[in-house]
Amino acid sequence: MQQVNLGLIGSGTVGGGVYQAIQRNGALMASRLGVQLRVAKVAVRDVRKARAVKISPALLTTDWQSVIDDPSINLIGEFMGGTTTARTVVLNAFKQGKSVVTANKALLSAHGEELFAAAQRYGTNLYYEASVAGGIPIIKVLREGLIGNRITRLYGIVNGTCNYILSRMKLEGADFAEVLADAQRLGYAEAEPSLDIDGFDAAHKTGILASLAHGFWVNPKQIYVEGICAITQQDIQFAGQLGYTIKLLGIVKRVDAAGKPGSYAVQVSVYPALVPNTHVLGSVNGVFNAILVRGDVVGDTLYYGRGAGQDATASAVLSDLADAALDLKCGIKSRVCPFVPHERDGAVLPIGAVVSRYYVRLSVIDKPGTLAKITAILGAAKIGISSVIQPEGHEGKSVPLILMIHDATNANMEKALGKIGKLAAVKAAPVMIRVENFE
């Protein structure tokens, strides 16, 4: 049986999980593939460090370059994380004619375009199924399963930490800070959690999916990103009264240009949104991920599963290792190209031009004429109100005022709310959360 020798760079949560999974199911994979995967070397920072996954000392080295230079090694697994040394590792492997499997979403977000071009130049391949949504095979879905579809909509709950926090806030009535502390204690959130709760982890993943779906590389700086730190228990409760739940969504949406057939831009955004309780994404709770993809031929398809963790990530890496092993067996390193830039003129729609519905919460003085002043500002901006909730209060006291707003551009809403926030009767900055109805 043909053998593929694998060199692992990094043996932390991901690398250790991959090594362990190969030991557990390597024979099963070989029986299905007709190719035996063998871990030949593992590069680590410290060979004496205690590891949760036991690796034979004979395999360990602190010199990652020696792993890449070893002529007996056919395939490299980059699991060290980061975007600097990891980039060098991948590029050096390509120069040696070796393909790479990675789970590094931050690396792809920052340097994907360069790395894909380098893989093509050196006749190698870059496999990255584990970079988005853990055990959900969404990369293969977009690159292969739905290859005959134009992707018109993609909505993703792609950060398990944020989904865990928002789920508990809704189901238990807990406050954000309390749930975040629990998430950190349980290992769902890092001690420094900003990458997750500020939306940047979701933005890395959403940018990769947008690039694959629309055939042009999305610059991370063009992605509008908003996290969940401003979501309060009050907003969770009012959303529930209105029939919605709040989720952090990665959104990739094709927007056709008016009067220009065939011309379009793509909304690529990450932000909290009100999702109807009746929609399947509204029932995705805990650390689970889910991605809805709409194709012009297939319609709506849904992908659900664990989006993070050692085993889910290792499962996705095993899928890439299987593809790489088959490619090597057939002598074709780029049977499926990692990324094909087929839309040279693709453009990201600025957030100001994005049209949405909105939930707005105001803190206002309960006195006659307050609502009239607010509606006058919205009316002047040609922004319609679909419903109003104002809990009974005491005249002269500050009370919440909830407005559900019809379709409007983000730019017009921001401008109108800026004026509303300056009214004497408005006692706090307006809170605006977008509403997604998946139309």
N, C-alpha and C positions, 0 to 999 in steps of 0.2 A: 504494500500500500504506500502511495506517495506520502511524503511527510513535509509539512511546512514548519519551519523553525521560527519561533516568535520571540522577539526581544521586547520586554516591558520597560518603559521609562516611568518610574513611580510605582510605589506599592502601598499607597494610602487606602482610603475608603474605596476608590474606584479600582485602582490597580490590584489591591489585595482581593477585592471581590471577584475580579476577572480571573485571577490565578486560582482562587478557590473554586469558581464555577467550572473552569477547565478540568481541574482535578476530579470534580464530581461528575461532569457530563461529557468529558472529552471523548470517551469511548463511544457514547451514544452518537455524538456528532460525527465521529469517524465512520460509523456504520451507515449513517445517512448520506455523508458526503463522498465517501471513498477517499478521504484525505485525513491524515492524522495531524492534529495540531500539537506541537511540542514547545513548551516554554524553555528556551535555551539560556536566557540571561535575564536578570532583573536589576535595573539600575536604581539605587536608593541613595539618600543623603548620608545615612549612617548604618553600616552593616550590623552594628552591635545593638541597635535599638530593638526593644521588645515590640513584637507585632501581634495583632489579634489573629492574623492569618499566618500560619507557620509556613515559611519558605525555606527550602534547603539552602544552607549557607554557601554551598558550592555554586549556586546560581547567582549570588549577590555580588554587586560591584558598585562602587561609587562613581565610576567613570562612564557616563552615558554615551560619550563619543565612541568608546570601545565597543559598545553594543551595536551602534550603527555601522561601525567599520568592520565588524565581524562578517567575513564572507559567507559563513554558514547560515547566517540569519537572513530569512527571506522577507520578513514582515515586522514592522515596528508598531507597538502600541504606546501612544503618548498619553499618560495619565498623571502627569506631574502638576497640571494646573498652571494658572498664570498666563501671561501673554508675551513675555519677553524671552526667557530661555526656551519655553515651549515652542515659540515661533522658530527659533534657531534649530531646535531638534527636528522639527518637521521639515524645514527647508534642507537641512543637511541629509536627512533620510532620502528626500527626493533626488538630491544630487547623486546619491549612491544608487539610484534606480530602485529604491525600495518604497513600497506603498505604506501608508500610515492609517491606523485606526485611532480615533480620538473621541473623547466625550466632552471636549473643552469648548463650551458655548461662548465663553468670553473671548477666547482666541479666534474663533470663527467670526464673531461679531466685529472684532477689531481688525482682523487681517484676512478674512475669508477670501476676498477678491484676489489678493496677492497669492494666497496659498493654492487656490484652484488653478490660477494661471500657471504657477510653478509646476503643479502636478501634470498639467497638460504638456508643458514644455519638456519635462524630463520623462514623459511617457509612463508616469506612475498614477496612483489613485489615492484619494483621501476619503475615508469612510467615517461618517459622523452621525449615525443613527442615534447614539446615546446622548447627543448634545441637546436634544429637545424632548421633553416629556418622558424621560426615563424609559419605562418598559413599553410605552405606546409606539408602535412602528410608524410614526407619522412621516418621517423622511422618505421611507420606502413608498408610502402611500402617495405622496406628492410627486416623487420622481419616477415611479413606475406604475403603481396601481391606477392612478388617475391621469396617466400621460395623455390620454385622448380627450381630456376635458380642459376647457378654460375655467379657471377658478375665479368665481365672482365674489365669494364671501368666505371668510375664515374667521372663526371666533374661538379663542382658546383660553381656558383656565389652565395656565401653565406654570403657576408658582404655588406649590403645596403649602408653603408657610403662610402666605396671605389667605389662601382658601381655608386653612385651619383656623386662623384668627377670625375671619368674617363668619365662618360657620358657627363657632362657639359664641360669638357676640349675638348672633341671631337665636340660636337654640337655647342658650342659657341666660341671656340677658346680661352677660358680663361686659365689662369695659375693655377697651383696647389695651391699655397698659397692663391690666391683670392677665389677659390672655397671652400677650406677647411674653410676659415673664414666664408663664407656664410653657410656652413653645420653646423658649430658650432652655428651660430646665429639662424638657423632654428630648432636646436635640433636634427639634424641627426648625429652630432659628439659631443663628450664630450669636455669639456674645455681642458682636457689632452687627446689627441686623439690617442696616440701611440698604444693602444690595437687594434684599427681598422686599422689605416693606415700602421702600421708595420706588419700586417698580422696575429697577434696572435689570434684574435677573430675567424678568418677564420680557423686557424689551430686547435683550440679547436673543432670546428664543423666537420672539415674534418677528424680528428682523430677518432671521434665517428662514423662517417659514414664508415670509413675504417675498424674499428673493427667489426661493424655489418656485413659488406659486406663479410669479409674474415675469421671471426670466431676466431681471436686471438686479444688480447688487444694490441693496438698500443701505445707504450710509447711516450708521447708528445715530449720527447727529441730526438726521432728518425725522427721527421717530419721536412723536410727542409722548412724553412719559409723565404719569401722575400716579403716586402711590396711595396707600390706604391710611396714612397717619391721621388725616383729617376726618375720617369716618367716626361718627359718634354713635353711642347707643340710641340717642334720640333719632338720628337718621335711620338706623336699622328699624326702629319701631314704627316710624311714620311710613317707611317704604313697605313694611308688612301690612299696615292698614290699607295701603293702596293696591295691594296684591303683588308686590315685588320683593325680591331679595337682592342684596348688593353683592356683586362679585367683581374681582379684579379681572378684566378682560384684556387679552391681546386681540386687536381687531385689524384685519386686513381686508379691505373692501374696495372693489373696483367701482369707480365713479365715472360714468361716461360724460364726455364734454357735450354740452348742449349745442345742437346745430352742427356738430362735427362728427359724422358717422365714422366709427372705428377709432376715434381719438378718446383716450381716457387717462386718468391719473389714478393712483392707488392711495387710499387712506391707510397709514400704518401707525397705529396708536396703541398705547397701554394706559388704561385708566379704570377707576371704579365705575360701575354702571349698574343701574337698576335693571334687573332681569325678571321677566314675568315668572311668578311661581309655577305657572302651568308649563313653562318651557323646560326641556330636559336639562339644560345647563343650570337652571335654578335649583335643582335637586342634587347637584354634585357637591358633596360635603367633605370635611376633613382634609387630609393631605392628598386626596386624589386629584388627578388632572383629567380634563376632557377637552376635546377639540372637535368643533363642528366645521366641516368643509362642504361647501356648495359648488358643484360643478355644473356647467351648462348642459351636459349630457346626463349625468347620473343623478343630479339633484342633491339633496342633503344627505351627508353621511356623518356618522358620529364615532369617535374613538375615545375610549375611556380606560383608565387604569392608573397604577401608581406612577407618579411623575418623578420620584426621587428615591434615594436610598440605595444601599449597596447592591441588593439583589436585583432590583428593577433596572438599574444602570448596567449591571453585569449582563443581564439577559439581552439588552440592546447591543452591547459590545459583542456578545457571542454571535449575534446575527450578522454583524459586520465582518467578524472573523471568518464566518462561514462563506460569505460572499467573496472575501479576499482569497480564501483558500481555493474556492472554485475557479476564480479568475487565474490564479497561479497554475492550477492543474491544467487549465485550458490554454495557458500561455497568452492570455489576453488580460493585461493589467487594468485596462480601462473599458471593460465591457459596458458598464453603465457609468457615464461621466459624472463626477461629483456635482458639477453645476454647469449648465449650458446657458450662456447669456444670449438669449434669442430675441429679447426686446431691447434693442440698443437705445431707444428714445424713451424708455420708461421713466416716469416721474412720480414722486411722492406728493400727495396733496397736502398743502399747508393746513395746520389745524384750524386756522381762522376760516378756511373755506369749507370745512366739514359741516354738514347739516345733521342735526340731531334733535331729539326731544329732550326735555330737561326737567329735573326735580330741583326746585329752589327752596331753601329754607332761610327765612328772615327772622330776626329778633326785632320786634317792633313795639312801640308804645300803643297800648290799646286805647285809642281815642278816635272819634269820628273824623273821617277824611283821609286817614292814613292809607287805606286800600286804594282810594281814588287817585292819590298822588302816584302810587306805585303803578297802577294800571295805565295811567296817563303816559308815563315814561315808556312802558312797554308798547303801548299803542302807537306812540310817535315813531318807534323803531319798527313798526309793523310786525310785532311779535304777539301772537295770540295766546291766551290762557285757556287751558282745557278744564281745569278744576282748581278749587281753593279749599284748603283746610285751615281753620283757625280755632283751636281749642278755646273754650270759654275761659275768660280771664277776668281781671278786675280793672275797671277803667283807670287809666293812668299808669298801670303796671306793664312791664315788658313781657310779651307773650310770643310764642313761635307762630309764624305764618308760613304755610306750605303752599307753593304754587306748582302746578304741573303745566308745563309750557309746550305748545305746539312746535312743529319743525321750525328751526331757525339756524342760521350759521353761528359758529362759535364766536366769530368776531363781533357780530351784532349783539349776542348775549353778553359777552364780556363788557362791551361798551354800555349797554343798558344797565347792567348790574353795578357798574362803576358809578353811574348817576344815582341809582337807587341807594347805594351805600352812603351817599352824601346827604340824604334826607335826614332832617333833625329827628324824625320819629324812628329811624332805623338805628339800633343800638349796638350792632355788631356787623362784621363783614359778612355779606351774603355768602351762603353755601350753595354751590351748584354741582349737581351730579347728573351725568348724562343718562338717558333712558334708551335701552336697546330693545327693540321689538322683533328683530331678525326678519324684517320684511324683505 
